[in-house]
Amino acid sequence: MPDPRTASEPAITPGVDVSVEPMSRITGFDEHNPPDPSLLSDCVHCGFCLTTCPTYVLWGEEMDSPRGRIHLMKNVTEGAPLDDTVVGHIDACLGCMACVTACPSGVQYDRLLEQTRAQVERNTTRSRSERALRAAVFSLFPYPKRLKALRGPLRLTQKVGLDRAINKSGLLERISPSLAMLQSLTPELTKPERLPERIPAKGTKRATVAMLTGCVQDAFFSGVNAATARVLAAEGCDVVVPQGQGCCGALSSHSGREPEAQHFARALIDTFERYEVDYIVVNSAGCGSAMKEYEFLLADDSTHQADERVRSFREKVRDVSELLAKLGPVATYHPLPLTVAYHDACHLGHAQGIRNQPRELLRAVPELTVKEIKDASICCGSAGIYNVLNPEPAKQLGDTKAANVIATGAQLLVTANPGCIMQIAQGVERAGGRIGTAHIVTVLDHSQRGLSADELLK
């Protein structure tokens, strides 16, 4: 796959979407939500973002830093073309939002990036191979039923060792690094755990919550969903699992596929509105980040915005660690004599500002020691589907993160996002190391149920 900063085909004339008129004959952005000039002007190019930006750290290229990309956005709003160079630098961004955390001026880079990526999707044409890859990804990943249909064949290849043989041969890597990355990221599949529509609270009820089951989480990490429901119930929550729920739209939104993301968001709101709940709980950082931004995504949607339906929905959204920390523990936690390294998923730490809560929950588990990871703010390279679309830089970032995780001496890596778990586990394996991986609720569930620490290390 070519360097993500260099497109293989020239961009077509802006305004290929006939439903949107171009702003003028010289600008590459159309009139529908171009990067907001007032947000662009917030950047004073101070450089505080540079050392936190994964692509700048990798390449040392100004245009692959947040302030450099903002400069490119500003140029296009002022009449420069939305050409291959601009698109390449925008595509290379992981969208990790570390720059948002680092910025002393409060620049809303997350808003600017999504506005720009939507423009790129509407107004440029990618190479045939890139279009095919993206079409395959977005025809599969946001659809839980389609992902579940893959479980059988994937589990069979794992049972007979075909997956290991493919990895060892290097054939898939030569054919397509992106497909090789997809294949290697697939976790070991076990029997899926199904959830009923309602799980009653244990003891005194403290809240009623609806749980997002997700796409990849539901298909490949159903045990995390089951653990989430058990932990919430043990902490006094009636848990509702809305039937027929689909994708939250995070992958589409973060990739500039605005109409698709809006469709998923509307459908999810419609589904969850059928239930009277206090909170909507999410156990995947990227999903929670996107759901908390629905007001921005659906700002022009009169059907969902008129009666403040979006705001009402968004105000109920909580990451599971965020809610558990707010409620405080009432369940009994048994000792887990383990040393764990906690990894901040970017869309939990940077996008949602949730850092202390997961650590507080882990430190409350008897005999559990929490280690910090060097350069914790730097992305692991997963970033939604970034590691599939840009496997080489993602691999470099994953290897660096894996080395820092191994250096902690921890027995177990704990995080709050399925993509991070798969990405870092792969990096550790490439380094010849060995470490267990677990979602934070899996750790809490083991402690609540008094299970052996060894079970987490398998």
C-alpha positions as CSV (number, residue, x, y, z in Angstrom):
1,M,0.0,0.0,0.0
2,P,1.4,3.5,-0.9
3,D,2.5,5.9,1.7
4,P,-0.7,7.4,3.1
5,R,0.7,10.9,2.5
6,T,1.0,10.3,-1.3
7,A,-2.1,9.6,-3.3
8,S,-1.7,7.4,-6.4
9,E,-4.3,9.2,-8.5
10,P,-5.1,12.9,-9.0
11,A,-8.1,14.3,-7.3
12,I,-11.1,15.0,-9.5
13,T,-12.7,18.3,-9.9
14,P,-14.3,19.5,-6.7
15,G,-18.0,19.1,-6.3
16,V,-18.5,15.6,-7.8
17,D,-21.5,15.3,-5.5
18,V,-24.1,17.1,-7.7
19,S,-26.2,17.7,-4.7
20,V,-23.6,20.1,-3.3
21,E,-22.5,23.2,-5.2
22,P,-18.8,24.2,-4.9
23,M,-18.1,27.4,-3.0
24,S,-16.3,28.9,-6.0
25,R,-14.2,27.9,-8.9
26,I,-11.0,28.0,-7.0
27,T,-11.7,26.4,-3.6
28,G,-11.6,22.7,-3.0
29,F,-14.3,22.8,-0.3
30,D,-18.0,22.9,-1.0
31,E,-20.5,24.9,1.0
32,H,-21.7,22.1,3.2
33,N,-19.9,22.4,6.6
34,P,-16.4,23.4,5.4
35,P,-13.8,23.7,8.2
36,D,-15.0,26.6,10.4
37,P,-12.8,29.7,9.8
38,S,-13.2,30.7,13.4
39,L,-11.9,27.4,14.6
40,L,-9.0,27.5,12.2
41,S,-8.0,30.9,13.5
42,D,-7.8,29.6,17.0
43,C,-4.5,27.8,16.2
44,V,-1.6,30.1,16.9
45,H,1.0,27.5,15.7
46,C,2.7,27.4,19.0
47,G,4.0,23.8,18.5
48,F,2.8,22.3,21.8
49,C,1.0,19.6,19.7
50,L,4.1,18.4,17.9
51,T,5.6,16.0,20.4
52,T,2.1,14.4,21.1
53,C,1.3,13.8,17.4
54,P,2.1,10.2,16.3
55,T,2.7,11.0,12.7
56,Y,4.9,14.0,13.4
57,V,6.9,11.8,15.8
58,L,7.2,9.2,13.1
59,W,8.2,11.4,10.2
60,G,9.1,14.8,11.5
61,E,7.1,16.4,8.7
62,E,5.4,19.7,9.5
63,M,2.4,19.0,7.3
64,D,1.9,15.8,9.3
65,S,1.4,17.7,12.5
66,P,-1.9,19.1,13.7
67,R,-0.8,22.7,13.1
68,G,0.5,21.8,9.7
69,R,-2.8,20.1,8.7
70,I,-4.7,23.2,10.0
71,H,-2.5,25.3,7.8
72,L,-3.5,23.1,4.8
73,M,-7.2,23.3,5.7
74,K,-6.9,27.1,5.9
75,N,-5.2,27.2,2.5
76,V,-8.0,25.3,0.9
77,T,-10.7,27.5,2.4
78,E,-8.8,30.5,0.9
79,G,-8.7,29.0,-2.6
80,A,-6.0,26.4,-2.8
81,P,-7.0,23.1,-4.4
82,L,-8.0,20.0,-2.4
83,D,-5.3,18.0,-4.2
84,D,-3.4,14.8,-3.6
85,T,-0.9,16.4,-1.2
86,V,-3.6,17.8,1.1
87,V,-5.6,14.6,1.0
88,G,-2.5,12.5,1.8
89,H,-1.7,14.5,4.9
90,I,-5.3,14.4,6.1
91,D,-5.5,10.7,5.5
92,A,-2.3,10.1,7.4
93,C,-3.8,11.6,10.6
94,L,-4.9,9.0,13.2
95,G,-7.6,11.2,14.7
96,C,-6.2,10.3,18.1
97,M,-6.9,13.8,19.5
98,A,-3.7,13.9,21.6
99,C,-3.2,17.4,20.2
100,V,-6.6,18.5,21.7
101,T,-5.3,17.5,25.1
102,A,-1.9,19.3,24.6
103,C,-3.2,22.5,23.0
104,P,-3.1,25.5,25.3
105,S,-5.4,27.5,23.0
106,G,-8.3,25.1,23.0
107,V,-8.2,24.4,19.3
108,Q,-11.0,22.1,18.3
109,Y,-9.0,19.9,16.0
110,D,-11.5,17.1,16.3
111,R,-14.2,19.3,14.7
112,L,-11.9,20.5,12.0
113,L,-10.7,17.0,11.1
114,E,-14.2,15.6,10.7
115,Q,-15.3,18.6,8.7
116,T,-12.3,18.2,6.4
117,R,-12.6,14.5,6.0
118,A,-16.2,14.8,5.0
119,Q,-15.1,17.3,2.3
120,V,-12.4,14.8,1.1
121,E,-14.9,12.0,0.9
122,R,-17.3,14.1,-1.2
123,N,-14.9,16.0,-3.4
124,T,-12.0,13.6,-4.3
125,T,-11.5,10.2,-5.9
126,R,-9.1,7.7,-4.5
127,S,-7.2,5.0,-6.4
128,R,-9.2,1.9,-7.4
129,S,-7.4,-0.3,-4.8
130,E,-8.2,2.2,-2.0
131,R,-11.8,2.5,-3.1
132,A,-12.1,-1.3,-3.1
133,L,-10.5,-1.6,0.4
134,R,-12.7,1.1,1.9
135,A,-15.8,-0.3,0.3
136,A,-15.0,-3.7,1.8
137,V,-14.3,-2.3,5.3
138,F,-17.5,-0.2,5.4
139,S,-19.6,-3.0,4.0
140,L,-18.5,-5.2,6.9
141,F,-17.3,-3.5,10.1
142,P,-20.4,-1.4,10.9
143,Y,-22.7,-4.4,10.6
144,P,-22.7,-6.7,13.6
145,K,-24.6,-9.5,11.8
146,R,-22.2,-9.6,9.0
147,L,-19.2,-9.7,11.4
148,K,-20.9,-12.5,13.3
149,A,-21.3,-14.5,10.0
150,L,-17.5,-14.5,9.7
151,R,-17.0,-16.0,13.1
152,G,-17.6,-19.6,11.9
153,P,-15.0,-19.5,9.1
154,L,-12.5,-17.6,11.2
155,R,-12.8,-19.9,14.1
156,L,-12.3,-22.9,11.8
157,T,-9.1,-21.5,10.4
158,Q,-7.9,-21.0,13.9
159,K,-8.8,-24.5,15.0
160,V,-6.9,-26.1,12.1
161,G,-4.0,-23.7,12.4
162,L,-4.5,-22.2,8.9
163,D,-4.2,-18.7,10.3
164,R,-0.8,-19.4,11.8
165,A,0.3,-21.0,8.5
166,I,-0.8,-18.0,6.5
167,N,1.1,-15.6,8.9
168,K,4.2,-17.8,8.7
169,S,4.2,-17.9,4.9
170,G,4.0,-14.1,4.5
171,L,1.9,-14.7,1.4
172,L,-0.9,-12.4,2.4
173,E,1.5,-9.7,3.4
174,R,2.9,-9.8,-0.2
175,I,-0.6,-9.7,-1.7
176,S,-2.0,-7.0,0.5
177,P,-0.5,-5.5,3.7
178,S,-4.0,-4.3,4.7
179,L,-5.5,-7.8,4.4
180,A,-2.6,-9.2,6.3
181,M,-3.2,-6.7,9.0
182,L,-6.8,-7.7,9.2
183,Q,-6.0,-11.3,9.4
184,S,-3.4,-10.9,12.1
185,L,-5.6,-8.7,14.2
186,T,-8.3,-11.3,14.6
187,P,-8.5,-12.4,18.2
188,E,-8.7,-16.0,19.3
189,L,-12.4,-16.8,19.0
190,T,-14.3,-18.6,21.7
191,K,-17.9,-19.5,22.1
192,P,-20.0,-16.3,22.1
193,E,-21.9,-15.2,25.2
194,R,-25.4,-14.1,24.6
195,L,-27.2,-11.5,26.7
196,P,-30.9,-11.4,27.5
197,E,-32.8,-8.1,27.0
198,R,-32.9,-7.4,30.7
199,I,-30.5,-8.2,33.6
200,P,-31.8,-7.3,37.0
201,A,-29.7,-5.4,39.6
202,K,-28.3,-7.3,42.5
203,G,-29.4,-5.9,45.8
204,T,-30.8,-2.3,45.9
205,K,-31.3,-0.8,42.5
206,R,-29.3,2.4,42.0
207,A,-29.9,3.1,38.3
208,T,-31.4,1.7,35.1
209,V,-28.9,1.6,32.2
210,A,-29.1,0.6,28.5
211,M,-26.0,-1.0,27.1
212,L,-24.5,-0.6,23.7
213,T,-23.2,-3.9,22.5
214,G,-21.3,-2.5,19.5
215,C,-20.1,-4.1,16.3
216,V,-16.6,-5.6,16.7
217,Q,-17.2,-5.8,20.5
218,D,-20.3,-7.9,20.0
219,A,-19.0,-10.1,17.3
220,F,-15.4,-10.8,18.6
221,F,-15.5,-9.7,22.2
222,S,-18.9,-10.8,23.4
223,G,-17.3,-11.8,26.7
224,V,-16.6,-8.2,27.4
225,N,-20.2,-7.3,26.9
226,A,-21.3,-10.1,29.3
227,A,-18.7,-9.0,31.9
228,T,-20.0,-5.4,31.5
229,A,-23.6,-6.5,32.2
230,R,-22.5,-8.6,35.2
231,V,-20.4,-5.8,36.7
232,L,-23.2,-3.2,36.3
233,A,-25.8,-5.5,37.8
234,A,-23.5,-6.3,40.8
235,E,-23.2,-2.5,41.3
236,G,-26.9,-2.1,41.5
237,C,-27.9,-1.4,37.9
238,D,-30.9,-2.8,36.1
239,V,-29.3,-3.5,32.7
240,V,-31.3,-3.2,29.5
241,V,-29.8,-4.6,26.2
242,P,-31.9,-3.0,23.4
243,Q,-32.7,-5.5,20.8
244,G,-32.0,-4.8,17.2
245,Q,-29.4,-2.1,17.9
246,G,-26.9,-1.4,15.2
247,C,-23.7,0.5,14.7
248,C,-23.2,3.9,16.5
249,G,-21.6,5.4,13.4
250,A,-18.2,6.0,14.9
251,L,-16.1,4.5,12.1
252,S,-18.1,6.3,9.5
253,S,-18.1,9.6,11.3
254,H,-14.3,9.5,12.0
255,S,-13.7,8.6,8.3
256,G,-15.7,11.5,6.8
257,R,-18.7,9.3,5.7
258,E,-21.1,11.8,7.0
259,P,-24.5,10.6,5.5
260,E,-23.7,7.0,6.6
261,A,-22.8,8.1,10.1
262,Q,-25.9,10.2,10.4
263,H,-28.0,7.2,9.3
264,F,-26.5,5.0,11.9
265,A,-26.9,7.6,14.6
266,R,-30.5,8.2,13.9
267,A,-31.3,4.5,13.9
268,L,-29.5,4.1,17.2
269,I,-31.3,7.0,18.9
270,D,-34.6,5.6,17.6
271,T,-33.8,2.1,19.1
272,F,-32.6,3.4,22.5
273,E,-35.5,5.8,22.9
274,R,-37.9,2.9,23.3
275,Y,-36.4,2.3,26.8
276,E,-36.8,4.4,29.9
277,V,-33.2,4.5,31.3
278,D,-31.0,6.8,33.4
279,Y,-27.9,6.2,31.4
280,I,-26.6,4.7,28.2
281,V,-23.5,2.7,28.9
282,V,-20.7,2.2,26.4
283,N,-17.6,-0.1,26.8
284,S,-15.8,0.9,23.6
285,A,-14.0,4.2,23.7
286,G,-14.4,5.1,20.1
287,C,-18.1,4.4,20.2
288,G,-18.6,6.5,23.3
289,S,-16.7,9.4,21.9
290,A,-18.9,9.4,18.7
291,M,-22.1,9.1,20.6
292,K,-21.2,12.1,22.8
293,E,-20.8,14.1,19.6
294,Y,-24.2,13.4,18.1
295,E,-25.3,17.0,18.5
296,F,-22.4,18.0,16.1
297,L,-23.0,15.1,13.7
298,L,-26.8,15.7,13.5
299,A,-26.7,19.5,13.8
300,D,-28.6,20.0,10.5
301,D,-31.1,17.1,11.1
302,S,-34.5,18.7,11.8
303,T,-36.2,15.4,12.5
304,H,-33.9,14.5,15.4
305,Q,-32.9,18.0,16.6
306,A,-36.2,19.8,16.7
307,D,-37.4,18.3,20.0
308,E,-33.9,18.0,21.5
309,R,-33.9,14.3,21.1
310,V,-30.2,14.2,20.2
311,R,-29.3,16.3,23.3
312,S,-31.4,14.1,25.6
313,F,-29.7,11.0,24.2
314,R,-26.2,12.4,24.3
315,E,-26.6,13.6,27.9
316,K,-27.2,10.0,29.0
317,V,-24.1,8.5,27.4
318,R,-21.4,7.3,29.8
319,D,-18.4,5.1,29.4
320,V,-18.7,2.2,31.8
321,S,-15.7,3.2,33.9
322,E,-17.1,6.8,34.1
323,L,-20.4,5.5,35.4
324,L,-18.9,3.0,37.8
325,A,-16.7,5.6,39.3
326,K,-19.6,8.0,39.7
327,L,-21.8,5.4,41.4
328,G,-19.0,4.1,43.7
329,P,-18.6,0.4,44.6
330,V,-21.1,-1.6,46.6
331,A,-20.1,-5.0,45.3
332,T,-17.4,-7.1,47.0
333,Y,-14.1,-7.3,45.2
334,H,-11.8,-10.2,45.8
335,P,-8.0,-10.1,45.6
336,L,-6.3,-10.4,42.2
337,P,-2.6,-10.7,42.8
338,L,-1.5,-9.2,39.4
339,T,0.6,-6.4,38.0
340,V,-1.2,-4.6,35.2
341,A,-0.3,-1.9,32.7
342,Y,-3.2,0.4,32.0
343,H,-3.3,1.9,28.5
344,D,-5.3,5.0,27.8
345,A,-7.4,4.4,24.7
346,C,-7.2,7.7,22.8
347,H,-10.9,8.2,22.4
348,L,-11.3,7.7,26.1
349,G,-8.4,9.7,27.4
350,H,-8.1,12.5,24.8
351,A,-11.6,12.7,23.3
352,Q,-13.6,12.1,26.5
353,G,-11.1,13.2,29.1
354,I,-11.6,10.0,31.1
355,R,-8.3,9.0,32.7
356,N,-8.6,8.9,36.4
357,Q,-11.7,6.8,36.7
358,P,-10.3,3.6,35.1
359,R,-7.2,3.8,37.3
360,E,-9.3,4.4,40.4
361,L,-11.4,1.3,39.7
362,L,-8.4,-0.9,39.1
363,R,-6.5,0.4,42.2
364,A,-9.6,-0.5,44.3
365,V,-9.1,-4.2,43.5
366,P,-7.2,-5.8,46.3
367,E,-3.7,-6.9,45.5
368,L,-3.8,-5.4,42.0
369,T,-0.8,-3.2,41.1
370,V,-1.2,-0.7,38.3
371,K,1.8,0.4,36.3
372,E,2.0,3.4,34.0
373,I,3.3,3.1,30.4
374,K,6.0,5.4,29.0
375,D,4.7,7.9,26.4
376,A,1.2,6.9,27.4
377,S,-0.4,9.8,25.4
378,I,0.9,8.5,22.1
379,C,-1.5,6.4,20.1
380,C,-0.9,2.7,19.7
381,G,-1.8,2.9,16.0
382,S,-5.1,1.2,16.0
383,A,-7.3,4.3,15.7
384,G,-10.5,2.7,14.4
385,I,-9.6,1.3,11.0
386,Y,-6.3,3.3,10.6
387,N,-4.2,0.2,11.0
388,V,-6.1,-1.5,8.2
389,L,-5.9,1.5,5.8
390,N,-2.3,2.5,6.8
391,P,-0.7,-0.7,8.0
392,E,2.9,0.3,7.9
393,P,2.8,3.4,10.1
394,A,0.3,1.7,12.4
395,K,2.8,-1.2,12.8
396,Q,5.6,1.2,13.7
397,L,3.4,2.8,16.4
398,G,2.2,-0.6,17.6
399,D,5.7,-1.8,18.0
400,T,6.7,1.2,20.0
401,K,3.7,1.0,22.3
402,A,4.3,-2.8,22.7
403,A,7.9,-2.2,23.7
404,N,6.8,0.4,26.3
405,V,4.2,-2.0,27.6
406,I,6.7,-4.9,27.9
407,A,9.1,-2.5,29.7
408,T,6.6,-2.1,32.6
409,G,7.1,-5.7,33.5
410,A,3.3,-6.1,33.8
411,Q,1.7,-9.5,33.5
412,L,-1.5,-8.0,32.0
413,L,-2.4,-5.1,29.7
414,V,-5.7,-3.5,30.5
415,T,-7.5,-1.0,28.3
416,A,-11.0,0.1,27.3
417,N,-11.2,-0.4,23.6
418,P,-11.2,-3.6,21.5
419,G,-9.0,-2.1,18.7
420,C,-6.3,-1.2,21.2
421,I,-6.3,-4.7,22.7
422,M,-5.8,-6.3,19.3
423,Q,-3.2,-3.8,18.1
424,I,-1.0,-4.0,21.2
425,A,-1.3,-7.7,21.5
426,Q,0.0,-8.1,17.9
427,G,2.9,-5.7,18.6
428,V,3.9,-7.7,21.7
429,E,3.8,-10.9,19.7
430,R,6.0,-9.4,17.0
431,A,8.5,-8.4,19.7
432,G,8.6,-12.0,21.0
433,G,7.1,-11.0,24.3
434,R,4.1,-12.4,26.1
435,I,1.5,-10.5,28.0
436,G,-2.2,-11.1,28.8
437,T,-4.7,-8.6,27.6
438,A,-8.1,-7.6,29.1
439,H,-10.8,-5.0,29.0
440,I,-11.1,-3.2,32.3
441,V,-14.6,-4.6,33.0
442,T,-13.2,-8.1,32.5
443,V,-10.7,-7.5,35.3
444,L,-13.5,-6.1,37.6
445,D,-15.8,-9.0,36.8
446,H,-13.1,-11.5,37.7
447,S,-12.5,-9.8,41.0
448,Q,-16.2,-9.6,41.8
449,R,-16.7,-13.3,41.1
450,G,-13.6,-14.3,42.9
451,L,-12.0,-16.0,39.9
452,S,-8.3,-16.9,39.6
453,A,-5.9,-14.3,38.3
454,D,-4.4,-17.0,36.1
455,E,-7.6,-17.0,34.1
456,L,-6.9,-13.5,32.9
457,L,-3.4,-14.4,31.6
458,K,-4.6,-17.1,29.2
